[in-house]
Amino acid sequence: MPLRQKPVPALPPSLDLTGKTALVTGANRGLGFTTCQQYIEHGISKLILAVRSKESGETARLTLIQEAASRTRTSQPLEIVVRELDMESMNSVVALVDGLVAENVQVHMAVLNAGIRRFKWTIAAETGNESVFQVNYLSTAMLALLLLPILTRTSEATGTRTFLTVVGSELQASSPWNKKTIAPSSVLGAFNDEASFAGFTRYPDTKYLIFQFVHRLAREVDRAKVNVLVVGPGMVSTGFGKEDMALWMLGPAKLLQIAYARTPAQGARVITYASSGLAGDAAHGELVANMAVDQ
């Protein structure tokens, strides 16, 4: 690990999201919430906050509206709506997209940010799959596939490129899965084997899988209509992943964050950069980290 992360430059003042609609999952806190703040600063017209708790989503919505009202907006009025999304439930993923289709909503930018990091074995009640595997890989991949037709229709209707951005992690490089040879049919069984669960590697393992999924998916998507990519915001100082940390881990984790982590604004800047098209054509199917395409 290098002594420090690379600096994250400011977003260009010329970035103008007027007239655009963005869907952000996990938008009520952390990187998702801060990304929404940056979208607003650059003139976004509509935000869809896809969150697990409608109450927390409504709190985030009101905060964002109040913040927007405190500064002068030169673009059209801001609309923010809250939609429920439980990433441990496939039915919830389908319901979210069905609602968007029923309302004929255009989506120019979809940021699949919702994810979990757990150090203890837990099961998603609806599916019976291990929870981190369910949320970070299975549900995220399913949501990406279901959103593609909406993003494609939006592109065709507006004559502009749309963006499907999955929040990944540079930690994927540390996953032992990048050195394994295993039949795809065996992946489900391997990740649902409690005996093989390792809390320290499960998060990078799932981020490796979702990157491989996006990398392959991009071959089937017309990049002139929908740019599909993964973004690595780096280590960011938030409360993410601390819910079930052992007590002995909290101190070292805190010291590491103080010494090494980016602020939420810096991490979100990388997401905003990638999801708004500033990374360029080369980002399609690739990982964008440190404001650059990592090929």
C-alpha positions as CSV (number, residue, x, y, z in Angstrom):
1,M,0.0,0.0,0.0
2,P,1.4,3.4,-0.9
3,L,1.9,5.9,1.9
4,R,-1.0,8.0,0.7
5,Q,-3.7,8.0,-1.9
6,K,-3.4,10.2,-5.0
7,P,-4.9,13.7,-4.8
8,V,-8.4,14.0,-6.2
9,P,-8.7,17.2,-8.2
10,A,-11.8,19.4,-8.2
11,L,-14.5,18.8,-10.7
12,P,-14.6,21.2,-13.6
13,P,-16.9,24.2,-13.1
14,S,-18.2,23.6,-16.6
15,L,-19.8,20.3,-15.6
16,D,-23.5,21.0,-16.2
17,L,-26.1,18.4,-15.3
18,T,-29.2,20.6,-16.0
19,G,-32.1,18.6,-17.4
20,K,-30.6,15.2,-16.2
21,T,-32.1,12.6,-13.9
22,A,-29.8,10.5,-11.7
23,L,-30.7,7.4,-9.7
24,V,-28.4,6.7,-6.8
25,T,-28.7,3.6,-4.6
26,G,-27.7,3.8,-0.9
27,A,-28.2,7.6,-1.3
28,N,-29.2,8.4,2.3
29,R,-25.6,8.5,3.7
30,G,-21.9,8.3,3.0
31,L,-20.7,8.3,-0.5
32,G,-24.2,8.0,-2.0
33,F,-25.4,11.1,-0.2
34,T,-22.3,13.1,-0.9
35,T,-22.5,12.2,-4.6
36,C,-26.1,13.5,-4.6
37,Q,-24.8,16.8,-3.1
38,Q,-22.3,17.1,-5.9
39,Y,-24.9,16.4,-8.5
40,I,-27.0,19.2,-7.1
41,E,-24.0,21.6,-7.1
42,H,-23.7,20.9,-10.8
43,G,-27.3,21.6,-11.6
44,I,-29.0,18.1,-11.6
45,S,-32.7,18.5,-12.2
46,K,-34.0,15.3,-10.7
47,L,-32.6,12.8,-8.1
48,I,-34.1,9.4,-7.3
49,L,-32.9,8.2,-3.9
50,A,-33.1,4.4,-3.8
51,V,-32.8,3.5,-0.1
52,R,-33.6,0.6,2.2
53,S,-35.5,2.8,4.7
54,K,-38.1,5.2,3.4
55,E,-37.7,7.2,6.7
56,S,-34.0,7.7,6.3
57,G,-34.5,8.4,2.6
58,E,-37.0,11.2,3.4
59,T,-34.6,12.7,5.9
60,A,-31.9,12.7,3.3
61,R,-34.3,14.2,0.8
62,L,-35.2,17.1,3.1
63,T,-31.6,17.8,3.9
64,L,-30.6,17.9,0.2
65,I,-33.5,20.3,-0.5
66,Q,-32.6,22.6,2.3
67,E,-29.0,22.6,1.2
68,A,-30.0,23.4,-2.4
69,A,-32.3,26.2,-1.1
70,S,-29.4,27.8,0.8
71,R,-27.5,28.4,-2.4
72,T,-28.6,30.0,-5.7
73,R,-29.5,27.5,-8.3
74,T,-29.5,28.8,-11.9
75,S,-30.9,25.7,-13.4
76,Q,-34.5,24.5,-13.4
77,P,-36.2,23.6,-10.1
78,L,-34.8,20.5,-8.3
79,E,-37.0,17.4,-7.8
80,I,-36.0,14.7,-5.4
81,V,-38.0,11.5,-4.9
82,V,-37.4,8.6,-2.6
83,R,-37.9,4.9,-3.7
84,E,-37.5,1.9,-1.4
85,L,-34.8,-0.6,-2.3
86,D,-33.7,-3.6,-0.2
87,M,-30.7,-5.1,-1.9
88,E,-31.0,-8.3,0.1
89,S,-34.3,-8.9,-1.8
90,M,-34.5,-9.7,-5.5
91,N,-38.3,-8.8,-5.3
92,S,-37.4,-5.3,-4.1
93,V,-34.9,-4.8,-7.0
94,V,-37.6,-5.8,-9.5
95,A,-40.2,-3.6,-7.8
96,L,-38.0,-0.6,-8.0
97,V,-37.5,-1.0,-11.7
98,D,-41.1,-1.9,-12.4
99,G,-42.1,1.4,-10.7
100,L,-39.7,3.4,-12.9
101,V,-41.1,1.7,-16.0
102,A,-44.7,2.3,-14.9
103,E,-43.9,6.0,-14.4
104,N,-42.0,6.2,-17.7
105,V,-39.1,7.8,-15.9
106,Q,-36.1,8.8,-17.9
107,V,-32.7,8.0,-16.2
108,H,-29.6,9.6,-17.6
109,M,-27.2,8.4,-14.8
110,A,-27.6,5.4,-12.6
111,V,-25.1,4.9,-9.7
112,L,-25.3,1.5,-8.1
113,N,-23.6,2.5,-4.8
114,A,-25.4,0.4,-2.2
115,G,-23.2,-2.2,-0.7
116,I,-22.3,-3.9,2.6
117,R,-19.1,-5.2,4.3
118,R,-19.6,-7.7,7.0
119,F,-17.1,-9.7,9.0
120,K,-19.7,-12.2,10.3
121,W,-21.6,-14.8,8.3
122,T,-25.2,-13.7,7.6
123,I,-27.9,-14.9,5.3
124,A,-30.3,-12.8,3.1
125,A,-33.7,-14.1,4.4
126,E,-35.5,-14.0,1.0
127,T,-32.9,-15.7,-1.1
128,G,-30.9,-17.8,1.4
129,N,-27.6,-16.5,-0.1
130,E,-24.8,-15.1,2.0
131,S,-25.6,-11.4,2.5
132,V,-22.5,-9.7,1.1
133,F,-22.6,-11.9,-1.9
134,Q,-26.3,-11.2,-2.4
135,V,-26.0,-7.4,-2.1
136,N,-22.7,-6.6,-3.7
137,Y,-22.9,-9.0,-6.5
138,L,-26.2,-10.8,-7.2
139,S,-28.6,-7.9,-6.6
140,T,-26.2,-5.3,-8.1
141,A,-25.8,-7.4,-11.3
142,M,-29.6,-7.9,-11.5
143,L,-30.3,-4.2,-11.0
144,A,-27.8,-3.3,-13.7
145,L,-29.4,-5.6,-16.2
146,L,-32.9,-4.3,-15.4
147,L,-31.9,-0.7,-15.7
148,L,-30.2,-1.1,-19.0
149,P,-33.4,-0.9,-21.1
150,I,-34.4,2.3,-19.2
151,L,-31.0,3.9,-19.9
152,T,-31.1,2.8,-23.5
153,R,-34.6,4.3,-24.1
154,T,-33.5,7.5,-22.4
155,S,-30.5,7.7,-24.7
156,E,-32.6,7.1,-27.8
157,A,-35.2,9.6,-26.7
158,T,-32.8,12.4,-25.9
159,G,-30.0,11.7,-28.3
160,T,-27.4,11.7,-25.5
161,R,-25.3,9.0,-23.9
162,T,-26.4,7.7,-20.5
163,F,-24.3,6.1,-17.8
164,L,-24.5,3.0,-15.7
165,T,-21.9,3.3,-12.9
166,V,-21.3,0.5,-10.4
167,V,-19.3,1.5,-7.3
168,G,-16.6,-1.0,-6.9
169,S,-13.2,-1.1,-5.1
170,E,-9.6,-1.2,-5.9
171,L,-9.4,-3.8,-3.2
172,Q,-10.7,-6.2,-5.9
173,A,-7.0,-6.7,-6.9
174,S,-6.4,-8.3,-3.5
175,S,-9.1,-10.9,-4.0
176,P,-7.8,-14.5,-4.3
177,W,-10.6,-15.0,-6.9
178,N,-8.5,-13.3,-9.6
179,K,-6.2,-16.3,-9.5
180,K,-8.8,-19.0,-9.3
181,T,-10.1,-21.1,-12.2
182,I,-13.6,-22.3,-11.4
183,A,-16.7,-23.1,-13.4
184,P,-19.3,-20.3,-13.3
185,S,-21.9,-22.8,-12.0
186,S,-19.7,-23.3,-8.9
187,V,-19.5,-19.7,-7.9
188,L,-22.9,-19.7,-6.1
189,G,-21.9,-22.8,-4.1
190,A,-18.5,-21.5,-3.2
191,F,-19.8,-18.1,-1.9
192,N,-22.6,-19.8,0.0
193,D,-20.3,-22.2,1.8
194,E,-20.0,-21.0,5.4
195,A,-16.9,-23.0,6.0
196,S,-15.0,-21.0,3.3
197,F,-16.3,-17.6,4.5
198,A,-13.6,-15.1,5.4
199,G,-14.8,-11.7,6.6
200,F,-11.6,-9.9,5.6
201,T,-11.7,-11.1,2.0
202,R,-15.5,-11.3,1.3
203,Y,-15.8,-7.6,0.4
204,P,-12.9,-7.6,-2.2
205,D,-14.1,-10.9,-3.5
206,T,-17.5,-9.6,-4.3
207,K,-16.1,-6.4,-5.8
208,Y,-13.9,-8.5,-8.0
209,L,-16.9,-10.5,-9.2
210,I,-19.0,-7.4,-10.0
211,F,-16.1,-5.9,-11.9
212,Q,-15.8,-9.0,-14.0
213,F,-19.6,-8.9,-14.6
214,V,-19.5,-5.3,-15.8
215,H,-16.4,-5.8,-17.9
216,R,-18.2,-8.6,-19.7
217,L,-21.5,-6.9,-19.9
218,A,-19.9,-3.9,-21.6
219,R,-19.2,-6.0,-24.6
220,E,-23.0,-6.4,-25.2
221,V,-23.8,-2.7,-24.7
222,D,-23.6,0.0,-27.3
223,R,-21.2,2.5,-25.7
224,A,-22.6,5.2,-27.9
225,K,-25.9,4.8,-26.0
226,V,-25.0,3.6,-22.5
227,N,-21.5,3.8,-21.0
228,V,-21.1,1.0,-18.5
229,L,-18.3,1.2,-16.0
230,V,-17.0,0.5,-12.5
231,V,-15.7,3.3,-10.2
232,G,-13.2,2.9,-7.3
233,P,-13.5,5.9,-4.9
234,G,-10.6,4.7,-2.8
235,M,-10.6,4.3,0.9
236,V,-13.0,6.9,2.3
237,S,-13.6,8.0,5.9
238,T,-17.2,7.0,6.5
239,G,-18.9,4.6,8.9
240,F,-19.1,1.9,6.2
241,G,-18.4,-1.6,7.3
242,K,-18.0,-1.0,11.0
243,E,-21.4,-2.3,12.1
244,D,-20.1,-5.8,13.1
245,M,-16.3,-5.2,13.5
246,A,-14.8,-6.9,16.5
247,L,-13.8,-4.4,19.2
248,W,-10.1,-5.0,18.7
249,M,-10.5,-4.0,15.0
250,L,-12.1,-0.6,15.6
251,G,-8.9,1.2,16.9
252,P,-6.6,0.1,14.1
253,A,-9.4,0.9,11.5
254,K,-9.8,4.4,12.9
255,L,-6.0,5.1,12.8
256,L,-5.8,3.8,9.2
257,Q,-8.7,6.1,8.2
258,I,-7.1,9.1,9.9
259,A,-3.7,8.4,8.2
260,Y,-4.9,7.3,4.8
261,A,-8.6,7.8,4.0
262,R,-10.1,10.4,1.7
263,T,-12.9,12.6,2.8
264,P,-16.5,11.6,1.6
265,A,-16.3,14.7,-0.7
266,Q,-13.1,13.5,-2.3
267,G,-14.4,9.9,-2.8
268,A,-17.7,11.1,-4.2
269,R,-15.8,13.4,-6.6
270,V,-14.4,10.3,-8.3
271,I,-17.9,8.8,-8.6
272,T,-19.3,12.1,-10.0
273,Y,-16.4,12.3,-12.4
274,A,-17.0,8.8,-13.8
275,S,-20.8,8.8,-13.8
276,S,-21.2,12.1,-15.6
277,G,-19.0,11.1,-18.6
278,L,-15.8,13.0,-17.8
279,A,-13.8,9.8,-17.9
280,G,-14.4,9.5,-21.6
281,D,-15.1,6.6,-24.0
282,A,-12.2,4.5,-22.7
283,A,-14.1,4.0,-19.4
284,H,-16.6,1.6,-21.0
285,G,-16.3,-1.7,-19.2
286,E,-13.3,-0.6,-17.1
287,L,-12.5,0.6,-13.6
288,V,-12.2,4.4,-13.1
289,A,-10.0,5.2,-10.1
290,N,-8.1,8.4,-9.1
291,M,-9.9,10.2,-12.0
292,A,-8.4,7.9,-14.5
293,V,-9.2,4.7,-16.4
294,D,-7.4,1.7,-14.9
295,Q,-7.0,-0.7,-17.9
